[in-house]
Amino acid sequence: MVKLEKETIVAQIGNKKCEKTGAVNMPIYLSTAYRHEDLGRSTGFDYTRTGNPTRDALQEALAVLEGGYQAFATSSGMSAIQLVFEKFQTGDHIISIQDVYGGSFRFFRQIEAKYQISFSYWDGRALSDLALLVRPESKAIFIETPSNPLMRELDLAELARFAKQHHLLLIVDNTFYTPVFQQPLALGADIVLHSATKYLGGHNDVLAGAVIVKDPTLAAFYEETLNAIGCVLAPFDCWLLIRGLKTLYLRMKQHQENARAVAAFLAEHPLVQQVLYPGKGGMISFYIQDEKLVSPLLRALELFTFAESLGGVESLITYPATQTHADIPKDVRDAYGLTNQLVRLSVGIEAKQDLIADLSQGLAKVEAEVGAR
Ligand SMILES: *Cc1c(COP(=O)(O)O)cnc(C)c1O
């Protein structure tokens, strides 16, 4: 068959998987055990931690979307990160970026204390500064692009060349852009991971993670490790994620269109000091003129929900300083621009004029209430 477009592949996930019934929708195989005909004879399934047909359908699709050799569906984004780090051991050194997801930073601090895997943080700017962080025991570079929450884009192809030159693995958390806007493996990265809880799932209803790798040897290592540690995604959650993925391309298109309109509106607003939007995707951060305005704004908004997540169809507003990035000390945050004036929006797929109207009325209320100007 001809090579299909990604939009087609996602819409068709799970179809034609059940010869017997012809089910169009992927069946949820809840069975944890699978019957064997005889010694050495198996359907390919024996126990659900090791393999499950619903999870297989999801993993096949994830591998295709990211252009990888194999994908692994895990119980959360954090367990995806944990699985990735099973590759490293005491004494290893990892380089990450300063404005990395707060939960990743917390996990790094823990394994640093418990397992003496050490970390250095790069500001994401000059490659010459990155080179200064490389040590003989360095094993990998772990990044997010765009960075979170400052929305700075990194040059993945350049970083991949750098990583190769220094014999480091390049690990990319692709949660924000998804394979729709960025395919790190094609640009030279070794490992891509996701909090599938966000855009891949897309409906604020499933906690999930994914790891996708390019190299078969690395894939075999992660397959064995995932079976050993067991943080796999449950069958029902695999089904929810499949359901979400079917509309990934449609949703991302709308998220981006709306975010562009919202970013343009915010950039012109007098209470907004600076908008951080790289021009792609559905995530926007902005500095409000005064930290005192944050709480009134959160209360004034009617459509944007004050909640800690992103990537769902419903628009959310998050305050990184006390929510997603609370584990990063204030002086560290301030030093790189994650100040108490920074607010983050996950722009949903609602009508963009309604989203802009909500922000407009919210900011007007704040202005009246605080008499800020
Ligand atoms: C949410 C998030 C994670 C963690 O994923 P969970 O599914 O919440 O465990 C990791 N990276 C990024 C960029 C995230 O936004």
The ligand as an ORCA input file, in Angstrom:
! r2SCAN-3c Opt
* xyz 0 1
  C       2.909     17.300     32.418
  C       4.272     17.199     31.877
  C       5.109     16.140     32.236
  C       4.702     15.089     33.245
  O       3.684     14.288     32.737
  P       2.519     13.589     33.631
  O       1.681     12.950     32.604
  O       1.849     14.677     34.396
  O       3.194     12.623     34.531
  C       6.370     16.075     31.642
  N       6.775     17.008     30.759
  C       6.002     18.045     30.397
  C       6.501     19.049     29.420
  C       4.732     18.178     30.951
  O       3.966     19.214     30.617
*
